[in-house]
């Protein structure tokens, strides 16, 4: 009887310890296995059938850039203001000729003092009117734009010659107004930028800094820059369209590679390329799309100059990977 009574507590203790061990084991997190990278297998016959072409991306040094946004300037309001300035300058030139003629007559006492004073007042009123228009243009568009019509006062007998730049608007050149991120300022070393249209098939358009706009937006605290871009028949920017500007800034160049545009795929809002990992194996690799260049895009991560990437047939591979595969070969 004593043996039985002592056995029961011992058995209960053993069961309690086993229960604690089981709970501890179940509560411990299991070590997750790293997911294997999926790829697409394409046999040699299928590669030949879809005309698969591979290339090594070209190595490139990348100068750091600042991304900013803006809009291609509609030249109509600007040209209207410049025409208004031109008209006021014509009136000013006419009143100046009359005043200079009156000054000669005054020396010989051939004009009354009252008539001379009226011509003098008329000239200075016309000068003030022209200066007001020029100041308005300068406040909105900057001093360099305002100077395209030439100086307000000209020597007698000289002919005004507006800058030939005006004749090129908007067919041969456009102005692009870019707003820097709030609080950002650029020094005088900034000279160029790449203007990228929202249209995917339009290559980046090189632009040069024309002027810094004189007023910071009081609401957004953004500094405005005016860039000038030359247009070509095959690569154009349309007045009014929104653009992204990549502005060259000071800093150490970044090493990377240039991925051809034909190799870049867009899927689920991201950029991808197919990299050959073995003779018949291809891995879809994500790449950033925030550094476009004329040939495609610059990449400083996930790719090197030794990676063979698909430059022809990439879309076919993506369709096979996401769909039912190829008619020959197989999908992993």
Buried (B, 14 or more C-beta within 10 A) or exposed (E): EEEEEEEEEEEEEEEEEEEEEEEEEEEEEEEEEEEEEEBBBBBEEBBEBBEBBBBEBEEBEBBEBBEBEBBBBBBEEBEEBBEBBBEBBEBBBEBBEBBEEBEEBBEEEEBEEEEBEEBBEBBEEBBEBBBEBBEBBBEBBBBBBBBBBBEBEBEEEEEEEBEEBBEBBBEEBBBBBBBBEEEBEBEEEBEBBBBBBEEEEBBBBBBEBBBBBEEBEEEEEBBBBBBBBEBEEEBBBBBEBEBBBBBBBEEEEBEBBBBBBBBBBEEEEEBBBBBBBEEBEBBBBEBEBEBBBEBBBBBBEEBBEEBBBBBBBBBBBBEBBEEEBBEEBEBE
